[in-house]
């Protein structure tokens, strides 16, 4: 059965470093899995400036 180089690399990496899955989970929790503050999100929506259709076109 065919196995790509990338698949083989990942399988071997996980075999050599079994803790890598836990490190990935901790990294994701650190950077991505955050509770969002609804007030801050609302302020972001209110302060958004509409963008013109073609951003490089001058208004002159």
TAPE-V84664 format. One record per helix or strand. SS is the DSSP state (a for helix, b for strand). FROM is the first residue (numbers start at 1). TO is the last residue. Records with the same first field share a line. If there is no record, write none. Layout:
SS = FROM-TO ; FROM-TO
This chain:
a = 5-16 ; 20-31 ; 38-46
